[in-house]
Amino acid sequence: MNIAIASCFDLPDWEQDDVPFFKELADVGIEYQVIPWDSEVDWSQFDACLLRTTWDYQERIAEFMDWINLVSTQTQLINSKDIIVWNSHKRYLRELQRAGIDIAPSEWLMQGQQYDISKLMQQHGWEKGFIKPLIGANARECLPFTNDATGIARAQQHVDRLTPSEDLVLQPYLSNVESFGETSGIFFAGQYSHGTRKVPVQGDFRVQDDYGASDYVYHLSEEELALAQKAIAYVTETMSLPLYARVDFLHHKDGAVYVNEVELIEPSLFFRHGGKESCQLFAQNLAKFIKSTH
């Protein structure tokens, strides 16, 4: 078996988390090449294309989706094209919510519409708000704000600037993220592998290591595990079983747990917290899947 592992040209030198997983591929009979997704390559020479660190696609979403369409005609995409398309826009969270999966209370601010942020905040009684784009990653254009004159003015300006060109979501700001952080469960072929907890630097909400956040070994609670399994089951029933998935959670100070993201395109999988067993689990399921499709 010979696969392409899709990455990007400007991958940071410090990104080494997948390396132990790569080392396990030989043991399951997989040869691989790590290739920037926008390279001039004949993808049909590979038995599959596994998306990993394609971390610049959000800024080039139209080009990336054209590439997904092209590659899907030449080889097997992992995860599948249907899953990638569905997961590329965070409207999927609204779909999960309708399916009975708990996400943070949300107001969906769609492109081309006008919204009164002060009125929406008053309707919900939120003391603090949080705005984020429905296409994006790495905290791009995310804005926490207070429900006072200064905060509302900032939020309204933010929304007025962005909604002409993109969709947003308005949610309450869950301040527990600053101390407890965001938790995540990593799954391979639907099987829970390991977890992680990402904690931002003091006074920040951004849990990405780009901003100095720390991450730790974490074991999902029963509630988190049930939510994650429900989300993955929904994806499986409506599309197909994702070979890899990371489900992220935010926690309210009153104890409520919300699905924050279901990452099915290019999530960090935190193999450093899952150890050799997690690398083997993914490699074995990858080999099994490729064999089943050839």
C-alpha positions in Angstrom: 0.0 0.0 0.0 1.2 3.5 -0.9 -0.5 6.6 0.3 -0.1 10.3 0.1 -0.3 12.3 3.4 -1.6 15.8 2.6 0.1 18.6 4.3 1.0 22.3 3.5 4.1 24.1 2.3 4.5 26.3 5.3 4.1 23.7 8.0 5.9 25.0 11.1 9.2 23.2 12.0 7.9 22.5 15.5 5.0 20.4 14.2 6.2 16.9 15.0 3.2 15.3 16.6 2.4 12.9 13.7 6.0 11.6 13.5 5.4 8.6 15.8 2.3 7.7 13.8 4.3 7.8 10.6 6.8 5.3 12.2 4.0 2.8 12.7 2.9 2.8 9.1 5.7 0.5 7.9 4.6 -2.2 10.4 1.2 -2.4 8.7 2.6 -2.4 5.2 2.0 1.2 4.3 4.5 3.3 2.4 3.8 7.1 2.4 4.8 10.5 1.1 4.0 13.7 2.9 3.0 16.2 0.2 1.6 19.7 0.3 -2.0 19.5 -0.8 -1.6 22.2 -3.5 1.4 20.5 -5.2 1.4 19.5 -8.9 1.0 15.7 -8.3 -0.7 12.8 -10.0 -2.8 11.6 -7.0 -4.0 8.5 -8.8 -0.6 6.9 -8.2 -1.6 6.5 -4.5 -4.0 4.0 -3.0 -5.3 6.8 -0.7 -4.8 10.4 0.3 -4.9 10.9 4.1 -5.5 14.5 5.1 -3.4 15.7 8.0 -1.7 19.1 8.3 -3.5 21.0 5.5 -3.5 24.0 7.9 -3.7 26.8 5.3 -6.9 25.7 3.6 -9.3 28.0 5.5 -7.8 31.0 3.9 -8.1 29.4 0.5 -11.4 27.5 1.0 -12.6 27.7 -2.6 -9.3 26.4 -4.0 -9.2 23.7 -1.4 -12.7 22.4 -2.1 -11.8 22.3 -5.8 -8.8 20.2 -4.9 -10.9 17.9 -2.8 -13.3 17.4 -5.8 -10.3 16.7 -8.0 -8.5 14.2 -5.7 -11.7 12.4 -4.9 -11.9 11.4 -8.6 -8.3 10.1 -8.6 -7.9 8.2 -5.3 -9.6 7.5 -2.0 -9.8 10.5 0.3 -9.5 9.9 4.1 -11.8 11.1 5.6 -14.3 10.8 2.7 -15.2 13.7 0.4 -18.7 13.9 1.9 -17.4 14.2 5.4 -14.8 16.8 4.4 -17.3 19.0 2.6 -19.8 18.7 5.5 -17.1 19.5 8.1 -15.6 22.5 6.2 -18.4 24.8 7.4 -19.5 25.0 11.0 -23.1 25.0 10.0 -22.7 21.3 10.8 -22.9 22.3 14.5 -26.5 23.5 13.9 -27.2 20.1 12.3 -25.8 18.3 15.4 -27.9 20.5 17.6 -31.0 19.6 15.7 -30.1 16.0 16.2 -30.1 16.4 20.0 -26.4 16.9 20.6 -25.6 19.6 23.1 -23.7 22.6 21.8 -23.4 26.1 23.4 -26.5 28.3 22.9 -26.1 29.9 19.5 -27.4 32.6 17.2 -26.5 32.0 13.6 -25.4 35.2 11.8 -25.6 34.5 8.1 -23.8 36.2 5.3 -25.6 39.2 3.8 -28.0 39.7 6.7 -28.0 42.5 9.3 -28.1 41.8 13.0 -28.6 43.9 16.2 -26.0 42.4 18.6 -27.3 44.4 21.6 -30.8 43.1 21.1 -29.6 39.5 20.7 -27.5 39.7 23.9 -30.5 41.2 25.8 -32.8 38.5 24.5 -30.5 35.8 25.9 -29.4 37.6 29.0 -25.7 36.9 28.3 -23.2 39.0 30.3 -20.4 38.2 27.8 -20.6 37.1 24.2 -18.3 35.3 21.7 -18.3 35.7 17.9 -16.5 33.3 15.6 -16.6 32.6 11.8 -18.2 29.4 10.6 -15.3 28.8 8.3 -11.9 29.2 10.0 -9.5 27.8 12.5 -6.8 28.9 14.9 -9.1 31.6 16.5 -9.2 33.6 13.3 -11.6 36.6 13.7 -12.8 35.3 17.1 -14.0 38.0 19.4 -15.0 37.8 23.1 -16.8 40.9 24.3 -18.7 42.2 27.3 -22.4 43.2 27.3 -21.7 46.9 27.9 -21.6 49.9 25.6 -18.0 49.5 24.7 -18.2 45.7 24.2 -21.4 45.9 22.1 -19.9 48.6 19.9 -16.9 46.4 19.2 -19.1 43.4 18.6 -21.4 45.2 16.3 -18.5 46.6 14.3 -17.0 43.1 14.0 -20.3 41.6 12.7 -20.9 44.5 10.3 -17.4 44.1 8.9 -17.6 40.3 8.5 -21.2 39.4 7.6 -21.0 40.9 4.1 -18.5 38.1 3.2 -19.0 35.2 5.6 -21.2 33.4 8.1 -20.7 33.8 11.9 -22.1 32.4 15.1 -22.8 34.4 18.3 -22.6 32.4 21.6 -22.2 33.2 25.3 -18.6 33.5 26.3 -17.8 30.5 28.6 -15.2 32.0 30.8 -14.3 28.6 32.2 -12.2 28.2 29.1 -9.6 30.6 30.6 -8.9 28.3 33.6 -10.1 24.8 32.7 -9.5 25.1 29.0 -11.0 22.9 26.2 -11.0 19.2 26.4 -10.9 16.8 23.4 -11.4 13.1 22.7 -9.6 11.4 19.8 -11.3 8.5 18.0 -10.1 6.1 15.3 -12.8 4.3 13.3 -15.2 5.2 16.0 -13.1 3.8 18.8 -12.1 6.1 21.6 -8.3 6.3 21.8 -7.2 9.1 24.1 -7.9 12.6 25.3 -6.3 15.9 25.9 -6.9 19.1 27.8 -5.7 22.4 26.2 -5.3 25.4 28.6 -4.6 28.9 27.4 -2.1 31.3 28.9 -3.5 33.4 31.7 -6.2 35.8 30.6 -6.6 34.4 27.1 -9.2 32.1 25.6 -7.1 30.7 22.7 -6.2 27.1 23.3 -3.9 26.6 20.3 -0.2 26.2 21.0 0.4 28.9 18.5 -0.6 31.3 21.3 1.4 29.7 24.0 -1.3 27.3 25.3 -0.4 24.1 27.1 -1.9 20.7 26.7 -2.1 17.7 29.1 -3.2 14.1 29.1 -6.9 13.9 29.8 -9.6 11.2 30.1 -13.0 12.0 28.9 -15.9 12.0 31.4 -18.8 9.7 30.8 -20.8 12.7 29.6 -18.2 13.8 27.2 -17.7 10.3 25.8 -21.4 9.9 25.3 -21.7 13.2 23.5 -18.7 12.4 21.3 -20.1 8.9 20.4 -23.4 10.4 19.6 -21.8 13.0 17.2 -19.7 10.3 15.5 -22.7 8.1 15.2 -24.6 10.9 13.5 -21.7 11.4 11.0 -21.6 7.6 10.4 -25.4 7.3 9.8 -25.6 10.3 7.5 -22.4 9.9 5.6 -19.8 7.2 6.6 -17.6 6.2 9.5 -14.8 8.7 9.9 -11.5 7.0 10.2 -10.2 9.7 12.5 -12.1 12.3 14.5 -11.4 14.8 17.3 -14.4 16.0 19.3 -13.8 19.2 21.3 -15.7 20.3 24.4 -16.3 23.5 26.4 -17.5 23.5 30.0 -19.8 25.9 31.6 -19.1 26.9 35.2 -22.4 25.3 36.3 -21.1 21.9 35.0 -22.8 21.8 31.6 -20.7 20.3 28.8 -21.0 21.4 25.2 -19.6 20.0 21.9 -17.5 22.9 20.6 -16.2 21.3 17.4 -16.2 17.9 15.6 -12.9 18.0 13.8 -12.8 15.6 10.8 -10.5 17.3 8.3 -7.0 18.1 9.7 -7.1 18.1 13.5 -4.1 17.7 15.7 -4.5 14.2 17.1 -2.2 14.7 20.1 -0.3 11.4 19.6 2.0 12.7 22.3 -0.8 12.0 24.8 -2.0 8.8 23.2 1.4 7.1 23.0 2.4 4.2 20.8 -1.0 2.5 21.3 -2.8 5.4 19.7 -0.4 5.4 16.7 -0.9 1.7 16.3 -4.6 1.9 16.5 -4.8 4.5 13.7 -2.3 2.8 11.5 -4.1 -0.6 11.8 -7.5 0.9 11.1 -6.0 2.8 8.1 -4.5 -0.3 6.6 -7.7 -2.3 7.2 -9.7 0.5 5.5 -7.4 0.7 2.4 -7.4 -3.1 2.0 -11.2 -3.0 2.1 -11.5 -0.5 -0.7 -9.0 -2.2 -3.1 
